[in-house]
């Protein structure tokens, strides 16, 4: 029994599971793309990828952003119209 409890604790606190991110911040996409903060916010406002607001913070779906980036940015990557 004690062995099972120890295994459950190890699984729940293991680094691979704890480090899996499902979202990016605006600052993270800014760094990934090498763009300014206003340009990063413009990309978010253009709804090019899924995001949610948590209070005043914006969290961008990692899956949605990565798909947008990997597919060659359907709008040609242009941040402004």
Protein Blocks (a to p, Z undefined) as FASTA:
>chain_A
ZZmmmmmmmmmmgmklmmpcfbdcfklmmmmnopafklmmmmmmnopaccddehjbccdd
fklmmmmmmnopannopabZZ
